[in-house]
Amino acid sequence: MRGELRLTAGKAAAQVAHAAVDLARRAESRDPREFQTWWAGGQRKVVLQVRTLDELEDLERKARAVGIATAWVEDAGLTEVPPGTRTCLGLGPAPDSLLDPVTGALDLL
């Protein structure tokens, strides 16, 4: 999640939910076994923050380089930010062994 946008808690939650749903649907069709493992394990989600869009774009490059699925969320612009604003980036589902080196230094939201 982009920290500098200073979204309300509800808006941030909705943006994160968009990313999670998008990634879950893709994962289920791409690799049903991996999806079932994630599903059966409680569908763990961790919400982290970066300061800027540039940092989020860098995070995407790192994730893709190691094979982690990504999903951008761009807001419709009806409430708190202009249309097309990239609010957050979803990653995964993926094993901790892939995610931790990419996201381990980020702060919780």
VEXLO-779174 format. One record per residue (C-alpha): residue number from 0; residue in three letters; x, y negated, z. Coordinates in steps of 0.001 Angstrom, whole numbers, padded with zeros to 6 digits. Last residue first. Example, Ala and Ser with C-alpha at 12.3 -4.5 7.8 and 13.67 -1.06 7.14 Angstrom:
2
{1; SER; {013670; 001060; 007140}},
{0; ALA; {012300; 004500; 007800}},
//
This chain:
109
{108; LEU; {000278; 000858; 007441}},
{107; LEU; {003070; 003240; 008421}},
{106; ASP; {006547; 001999; 007592}},
{105; LEU; {008660; 003385; 004756}},
{104; ALA; {012031; 005110; 005235}},
{103; GLY; {010721; 008631; 004654}},
{102; THR; {008954; 007836; 001376}},
{101; VAL; {011193; 009251; -001385}},
{100; PRO; {013384; 011636; 000631}},
{99; ASP; {010311; 012763; 002616}},
{98; LEU; {008072; 013445; -000379}},
{97; LEU; {009984; 016249; -002087}},
{96; SER; {010765; 018429; 000944}},
{95; ASP; {007418; 017412; 002423}},
{94; PRO; {005729; 019359; -000361}},
{93; ALA; {003585; 017470; -002852}},
{92; PRO; {000021; 016204; -003142}},
{91; GLY; {001201; 013915; -004371}},
{90; LEU; {001712; 010156; -004413}},
{89; GLY; {-000838; 007338; -004486}},
{88; LEU; {000152; 003812; -005391}},
{87; CYS; {-001572; 000764; -003998}},
{86; THR; {-003048; -002635; -004729}},
{85; ARG; {-002216; -003197; -008374}},
{84; THR; {-004220; -006322; -009140}},
{83; GLY; {-006272; -005814; -012294}},
{82; PRO; {-009012; -008271; -011365}},
{81; PRO; {-007899; -010898; -008832}},
{80; VAL; {-007838; -009985; -005127}},
{79; GLU; {-010319; -010051; -002235}},
{78; THR; {-013822; -009393; -003560}},
{77; LEU; {-014844; -008434; -007095}},
{76; GLY; {-011373; -008056; -008544}},
{75; ALA; {-011776; -004604; -010077}},
{74; ASP; {-008681; -003469; -008180}},
{73; GLU; {-005915; -001470; -009811}},
{72; VAL; {-005009; 001772; -008066}},
{71; TRP; {-001951; 003530; -009446}},
{70; ALA; {-001690; 007305; -009323}},
{69; THR; {001505; 009342; -008971}},
{68; ALA; {002421; 013026; -009240}},
{67; ILE; {005762; 013957; -007669}},
{66; GLY; {008261; 015471; -010113}},
{65; VAL; {011561; 014309; -008624}},
{64; ALA; {012064; 011386; -011020}},
{63; ARG; {008345; 010595; -010818}},
{62; ALA; {008625; 009833; -007122}},
{61; LYS; {011703; 007632; -007525}},
{60; ARG; {010141; 005637; -010361}},
{59; GLU; {006895; 005202; -008399}},
{58; LEU; {008782; 003971; -005345}},
{57; ASP; {010534; 001377; -007502}},
{56; GLU; {007125; 000173; -008707}},
{55; LEU; {005975; -000074; -005085}},
{54; GLU; {009058; -002083; -004164}},
{53; ASP; {008430; -004460; -007076}},
{52; LEU; {004789; -004810; -005989}},
{51; THR; {005969; -006117; -002648}},
{50; ARG; {006308; -005416; 001077}},
{49; VAL; {005872; -001669; 001153}},
{48; GLN; {003335; 000229; 003170}},
{47; LEU; {002538; 003759; 004203}},
{46; VAL; {-000687; 005722; 004479}},
{45; VAL; {-000259; 009431; 005184}},
{44; LYS; {-002748; 011968; 003878}},
{43; ARG; {-003082; 015593; 004889}},
{42; GLN; {-005768; 017554; 003062}},
{41; GLY; {-006361; 019851; 006081}},
{40; GLY; {-003952; 022679; 005228}},
{39; ALA; {-006585; 024574; 003259}},
{38; TRP; {-006882; 021651; 000846}},
{37; TRP; {-003117; 021273; 000383}},
{36; THR; {-002670; 025007; -000230}},
{35; GLN; {-005736; 025004; -002485}},
{34; PHE; {-004292; 022130; -004546}},
{33; GLU; {-000962; 023918; -004965}},
{32; ARG; {-002823; 027016; -006144}},
{31; PRO; {-005093; 025025; -008493}},
{30; ASP; {-002156; 023357; -010257}},
{29; ARG; {-003149; 020802; -012891}},
{28; SER; {-006944; 020936; -012489}},
{27; GLU; {-007015; 020648; -008702}},
{26; ALA; {-004062; 018274; -008699}},
{25; ARG; {-005815; 015809; -011013}},
{24; ARG; {-008945; 015714; -008856}},
{23; ALA; {-006885; 015349; -005674}},
{22; LEU; {-004766; 012560; -007174}},
{21; ASP; {-007773; 010464; -008180}},
{20; VAL; {-009547; 011052; -004867}},
{19; ALA; {-006480; 010073; -002855}},
{18; ALA; {-005794; 006942; -004919}},
{17; HIS; {-009380; 005697; -004647}},
{16; ALA; {-009370; 006436; -000910}},
{15; VAL; {-006259; 004290; -000464}},
{14; GLN; {-008029; 001388; -002169}},
{13; ALA; {-011134; 001841; -000037}},
{12; ALA; {-009113; 001923; 003180}},
{11; ALA; {-007251; -001244; 002179}},
{10; LYS; {-010556; -003028; 001521}},
{9; GLY; {-011946; -001927; 004870}},
{8; ALA; {-008847; -002971; 006793}},
{7; THR; {-008826; -006392; 005143}},
{6; LEU; {-006145; -006856; 002517}},
{5; ARG; {-002951; -008699; 003401}},
{4; LEU; {-001680; -008642; -000190}},
{3; GLU; {001908; -008804; 001078}},
{2; GLY; {001682; -005312; 002509}},
{1; ARG; {001251; -003494; -000781}},
{0; MET; {000000; 000000; 000000}},
//
